Amino acid sequence: HYKIYNTNTRQITTIEQIAINAKNADVIFFGEEHNDSAGHFLEAAIFKALHKEYGNKLALSMEMFETDCQLVLNEYLDGFISESRMIKEARAWNNYKDYKPAVEFAKENKLSVIAANPPRRYVSMVSSNGMNSLAGLPKASKKYLPPLPYDTLSGRYYEKFQEFMGGGSPGTNNPKIYYSQNLWDAGMSNSIYKFWKKNKGKKIFHMVGRFHVDEKLGTAAQLQNRSSKLKILNIS
């Protein structure tokens, strides 16, 4: 059970109309709640509708896989390894079954899937030791990260993060926590941007927690900073 509301026309719309409206979009963000079954259903349905409209000029990007797992994910998509092996070695989320329909559709139709998120171990480094701690990593490690130093968004996104974390509570004023949040966003935006630069003309459908993209902040803002030419469609 769902209704889709178009904030531009201020009217109820359809999955098919979203696909049509994406004609000029380079990136379509779907900001989800990770435990929302209706949202997961819609993600897969919209992805399929985009494919019906644009065929192989489409790619899937996911917060749910980390950049250092791209090789394993590709091996699964290309049929070299089993699903169970991929789930284990690509560190798939516990609720992978919710994302499986979109991944399987991409596999069946030979569409690229981008493991977009920076590895959690580096985000933990920033939370504990600050963003400057990343500078000492070996070159081989840095290839899984956005260019350093990465942007730390101020203004509305910072205010929202403070509200979300219960501003004023112990630890919420620690800038390291906010900088680790920004590393997720900078990393995902960089993964999307790198793919777009190599595959111009392809639309990228990015599945992500909605806090990262609501109001076109976070990941969306970081991506727009990388290229103002990119046209974005945002679903929350």
Secondary structure, DSSP 4 states (H G I P E B T S, - for coil): ---EEETTTTEEE-HHHHHHHGGG-SEEEEEE-TT-HHHHHHHHHHHHHHHHHHTTSEEEEEEEEEGGGHHHHHHHHTTSS-HHHHHHHTT--TTHHHHHHHHHHHHHTT--EEEEEPPHHHHHHHHHH-GGGGGGS-HHHHTTSPSSSPP---THHHHHHHHHTTTTSTTTT-HHHHHHHHHHHHHHHHHHHHHHHHSTT-EEEEEEEGGGTGGG-THHHHHHHH-TT--EEEE-
